[in-house]
Amino acid sequence: MEIHSSTYVISSPELAKCPEPDRPEYAFIGRSNVGKSSLINMLTGNEKLAKTSGTPGKTQLINHFSINDEWYIVDLPGYGFAKVSQSQRKKWEKMIEDYLRKRENLVNVFVLIDSRHSPQKIDLEFVDKLRVWQVPFVLVFTKADKESQRIVAANVKAFLEKMRQTWQFLPQHFVSSAIKRMGRDKILGVIEEMNKEFENEGGV
């Protein structure tokens, strides 16, 4: 898939304020500081598209980016360690749950997992929520350039093994590095396939 254009559209505080659901949409979510903005920028080839920050919890709204004027990438707030009040966190959680469960043109969620770490409870709990909500997702293990291939492979395997304890079928997964552009073609290839399916099924 060729990316010809990628533009910021809008940041919405709630589902009702999101753009018209008139094209396929792919959401990206992960723990705070997992490298989400860097991955989005790498996929689109636009370093200035999503704002990267060393501060966890920087993304606080539902951010829509239009790709090739044909589909959306959506940057969602991270779950987990952002230093925010309990009430703010509850508000975020409701916003994210509403979006994931009710957005009718949402085709797939890319759940980002930091490949430098052994399986984290918070990530396993989040993918389990997606299962309960019946939201389709793909796993993307990020920052693969920051550790040896052996450690990355061991962490990916351990995460999938943990899932296998409660899941009958495992989702697709990719290993990525924003710096080395690793995983880019595979992730865009999956989106391309899903876009075709979306069209064949008559869209929204």
C-alpha positions as CSV (number, residue, x, y, z in Angstrom):
1,M,0.0,0.0,0.0
2,E,1.2,3.5,-0.9
3,I,0.5,6.4,1.4
4,H,0.1,9.5,-0.7
5,S,-1.4,11.8,1.9
6,S,-1.9,11.8,5.7
7,T,-3.6,14.8,7.4
8,Y,-4.8,15.6,10.9
9,V,-8.6,16.0,11.0
10,I,-9.9,16.5,14.5
11,S,-9.5,15.7,18.2
12,S,-12.7,14.6,19.8
13,P,-13.5,14.5,23.6
14,E,-16.2,11.9,23.0
15,L,-17.7,9.5,20.5
16,A,-20.5,11.8,19.4
17,K,-18.0,14.5,18.3
18,C,-16.0,12.1,16.0
19,P,-16.2,12.6,12.2
20,E,-18.9,11.0,10.1
21,P,-18.4,7.2,10.1
22,D,-18.2,7.1,6.3
23,R,-15.0,5.2,5.7
24,P,-13.0,2.4,7.4
25,E,-11.2,3.3,10.5
26,Y,-8.2,1.7,12.4
27,A,-7.5,2.6,16.1
28,F,-4.1,2.5,17.7
29,I,-3.9,2.1,21.5
30,G,-1.4,0.9,24.1
31,R,0.1,1.6,27.4
32,S,1.3,5.2,28.0
33,N,4.7,5.7,26.3
34,V,4.6,2.5,24.2
35,G,5.6,4.4,21.0
36,K,2.2,4.9,19.5
37,S,2.8,8.3,17.9
38,S,6.1,7.1,16.5
39,L,4.5,4.0,15.0
40,I,1.7,6.1,13.4
41,N,4.3,8.5,11.9
42,M,6.4,5.6,10.6
43,L,3.4,3.9,9.0
44,T,2.3,7.1,7.2
45,G,5.8,8.3,6.4
46,N,4.9,11.7,8.0
47,E,7.2,12.5,11.0
48,K,5.0,15.4,12.0
49,L,1.6,13.7,11.9
50,A,1.1,12.5,15.5
51,K,2.7,14.4,18.2
52,T,5.4,12.3,20.0
53,S,6.2,13.1,23.6
54,G,8.4,11.6,26.3
55,T,5.5,12.4,28.8
56,P,3.2,9.5,29.3
57,G,-0.5,10.4,29.0
58,K,0.0,13.1,26.4
59,T,-2.8,11.9,24.1
60,Q,-6.1,12.7,25.9
61,L,-8.6,12.8,23.1
62,I,-9.7,10.7,20.1
63,N,-7.4,11.9,17.3
64,H,-8.5,11.3,13.7
65,F,-6.0,11.3,10.8
66,S,-7.2,11.0,7.2
67,I,-5.1,8.6,5.0
68,N,-5.2,9.0,1.2
69,D,-8.6,10.6,1.8
70,E,-9.9,7.0,2.0
71,W,-9.6,5.7,5.5
72,Y,-8.8,6.9,9.1
73,I,-6.1,6.2,11.6
74,V,-7.3,6.9,15.1
75,D,-4.8,7.7,17.9
76,L,-6.5,6.8,21.2
77,P,-5.3,7.8,24.7
78,G,-2.9,5.3,26.4
79,Y,-4.2,3.1,29.2
80,G,-2.2,2.7,32.4
81,F,0.4,4.9,34.0
82,A,-0.5,8.5,33.1
83,K,-0.4,10.7,36.2
84,V,-4.0,11.8,36.2
85,S,-6.8,12.0,38.8
86,Q,-9.1,9.1,39.4
87,S,-12.0,11.1,37.9
88,Q,-10.1,12.0,34.8
89,R,-9.0,8.4,34.3
90,K,-12.7,7.2,34.7
91,K,-13.6,9.8,32.0
92,W,-10.9,8.5,29.6
93,E,-12.0,4.9,30.2
94,K,-15.6,5.7,29.4
95,M,-14.6,7.6,26.3
96,I,-12.4,4.8,25.1
97,E,-15.0,2.1,25.9
98,D,-17.8,4.0,24.1
99,Y,-15.6,4.5,21.1
100,L,-14.4,0.9,20.9
101,R,-17.8,-0.6,21.4
102,K,-20.1,1.8,19.4
103,R,-18.0,3.2,16.5
104,E,-19.7,1.4,13.6
105,N,-16.9,2.0,11.0
106,L,-14.1,0.8,13.3
107,V,-12.6,-2.2,11.4
108,N,-9.8,-3.1,13.7
109,V,-7.8,-2.1,16.8
110,F,-4.0,-2.3,16.8
111,V,-2.9,-2.9,20.4
112,L,0.7,-1.9,21.0
113,I,2.8,-3.9,23.4
114,D,6.3,-2.8,24.4
115,S,8.5,-5.7,23.3
116,R,11.2,-4.9,25.8
117,H,9.2,-6.2,28.7
118,S,7.8,-9.6,29.8
119,P,4.0,-9.8,29.7
120,Q,2.4,-7.0,31.7
121,K,-0.9,-7.6,33.6
122,I,-2.4,-4.3,32.3
123,D,-1.9,-5.3,28.6
124,L,-3.3,-8.8,29.2
125,E,-6.3,-7.2,31.0
126,F,-6.9,-4.8,28.1
127,V,-6.9,-7.5,25.4
128,D,-9.3,-9.5,27.5
129,K,-11.7,-6.5,27.6
130,L,-11.6,-6.5,23.8
131,R,-12.5,-10.1,23.8
132,V,-15.5,-9.5,26.1
133,W,-16.6,-6.6,23.9
134,Q,-16.0,-8.6,20.7
135,V,-13.8,-6.0,19.2
136,P,-11.3,-7.3,16.5
137,F,-7.7,-6.5,17.1
138,V,-4.1,-7.2,16.1
139,L,-1.1,-7.0,18.4
140,V,1.9,-4.9,17.5
141,F,5.1,-5.4,19.6
142,T,6.9,-2.0,19.5
143,K,10.5,-0.8,20.1
144,A,12.1,-4.0,18.8
145,D,15.3,-2.1,18.0
146,K,15.8,-1.3,21.7
147,E,16.5,-4.9,22.7
148,S,18.3,-7.9,21.3
149,Q,16.3,-10.1,18.9
150,R,16.5,-12.9,21.4
151,I,14.9,-10.9,24.2
152,V,12.2,-9.5,21.9
153,A,11.3,-13.0,20.6
154,A,11.2,-14.4,24.1
155,N,8.9,-11.6,25.3
156,V,6.6,-11.9,22.3
157,K,6.4,-15.7,22.9
158,A,5.7,-15.3,26.6
159,F,2.9,-12.8,25.9
160,L,1.2,-15.2,23.4
161,E,1.7,-18.1,25.8
162,K,-0.1,-16.1,28.5
163,M,-3.0,-15.4,26.1
164,R,-3.1,-19.0,25.1
165,Q,-4.1,-19.9,28.6
166,T,-7.5,-18.3,28.1
167,W,-7.9,-17.8,24.4
168,Q,-8.8,-20.5,21.9
169,F,-7.5,-18.5,18.9
170,L,-4.7,-16.0,19.0
171,P,-4.9,-12.7,17.0
172,Q,-2.4,-11.8,14.3
173,H,0.8,-10.2,15.7
174,F,3.6,-8.1,14.3
175,V,7.0,-7.0,15.6
176,S,7.8,-3.4,14.8
177,S,10.4,-0.7,15.2
178,A,9.6,2.9,14.3
179,I,13.3,3.7,13.9
180,K,14.1,0.8,11.5
181,R,10.7,0.9,9.9
182,M,10.3,-2.7,10.8
183,G,6.8,-4.2,10.4
184,R,5.6,-1.3,8.2
185,D,4.7,-3.2,5.0
186,K,3.0,-6.0,6.9
187,I,0.8,-3.7,9.0
188,L,-0.1,-1.6,5.9
189,G,-0.8,-4.9,4.0
190,V,-3.3,-6.0,6.7
191,I,-5.0,-2.6,6.5
192,E,-5.2,-2.8,2.7
193,E,-6.8,-6.3,3.0
194,M,-9.3,-5.0,5.6
195,N,-10.2,-2.0,3.5
196,K,-11.1,-4.3,0.6
197,E,-13.3,-6.4,2.9
198,F,-15.0,-3.3,4.2
199,E,-15.8,-2.2,0.6
200,N,-17.0,-5.7,-0.4
201,E,-19.3,-5.7,2.6
202,G,-20.8,-2.4,1.5
203,G,-19.1,-0.2,4.1
204,V,-21.1,1.2,7.0
